[in-house]
Amino acid sequence: MECPLCQGRIDEKAFTKSHESYKFYPCPTCGAGFWWPLSGQSSDIYDLKGTNSVLGTTQESYFYRHNEEVLKLDEYHKPFFREGNMPKRPATLIDVGCAEGAFLRQAQKYFDVTGIDFDEHSVSVARKAGLSNVYCASLEQFARDNPGKKFDVVTFFEVLEHQQDPTGFVRGVKGILKDDGMIAGSVPLHMNPEPIALDGDLPPHHFLIFTKAGLRHFLEKMGFSEIEISEVFAGEQMRRASGVNTTLLKKAFFIKDNETSESSLRFRAYMQARKLARLSLPLVNAVFVPLRMMTKKKDIEKITEESKAQFIPMYFQAKRKGGSAGL
């Protein structure tokens, strides 16, 4: 068996979890992980009117996102709109898996934008919002219908983890990307190559699990350079853990004064708590116990439990290897 991300050899008996007919394999070569078999996903899972734990604080279904009155830019979109990414000349951008077009509505201020998504409802909402160049198509269909069309930027937010053929998908991305082009997107962050115990992180929703190292390894292997990867402190997702004394958290976990957002504080506190929990017992006694004296135990426990139940996005961007910097 081969890892679908790095083609490293995997022992078929080395799976660590199972879910229905799927088995989960962490890859010792690239540090990512995958569910096997890589099959079974259907667009029908995005058209349900029931609940879906992958979509945020109120357990909305994907259907809920089709309401244009509640659409807004997601936290994992925002890192893209840094000054250095904004073009100095006319430039084109396509968003693969554009959903209802929240990202494109912001991007059209700077780029000539196009969007594709296989979900008809999402495309309909995007068009009603004034995005005329949005199409119901897969990446393969779009490339086939538009031979030779290339873009300065190709984005794919919360898309890569769903792919059954990730190398084929990224080859398709490169097929519509200019030689000096840039990619950007996001995937759920995993500290270790293990899935989060939520329905949305299990097949047939997510087939791939990315750590920072695993994502970097994959992008480098696929021919990208100038790779930047960062966690996204998603305020909406972290807001459940309310009532935490942020002043104590900053003191206890050595958080800088300029990191003042509630989501940043809570996420950092959670990450620090996880790291400290893995220390040897003498270090726990010497370091963790005094910190717990400064930060109430119930606060740390609340942060930890709430954070475990969230998808923390991981934003990435990269240049096609050999491409020039800047747009």
GIKAWO-V632329 format. One line per field, one symbol per residue. ss: DSSP state (~ for helix, > for strand, _ for the rest). burial: # if it has 9 or more other C-alpha atoms within 8 Angstrom, else .. Layout:
BEGIN
ss=???
burial=???
END
This chain:
BEGIN
ss=_>______>_______>>>__>>>>>______>>>>______~~~~______~~~______~~~~~_~~~____~~~~~~~_~~~______>>>>>_____~~~~~~____>>>>>>__~~~~~~~~~_____>>>__~~~~~~~_____>>>>>>>__~~~___~~~~~~~~~~_>>>>>>>>>>>>>_________~~~______>>>_~~~~~~~~~~__>>>>>>>>___~~~~_______~~~~~~~_________~~~~~~~~~~~~~~~~___~~~~~~~~~~~~~~__~~~~~~~~~~~~____>>>>>>>>_______
burial=..####.#.#....#..#...######..#######.........###...#####..#####.####..#.#.####......###...###############.##..#########..######...#..#.####..##.......#############..##.#####..###.###########..#..#.#######################.#.##.#.#.#####.###.#......######.#......#########.##..#......###..#####.##...##.###.##.############..#...#
END
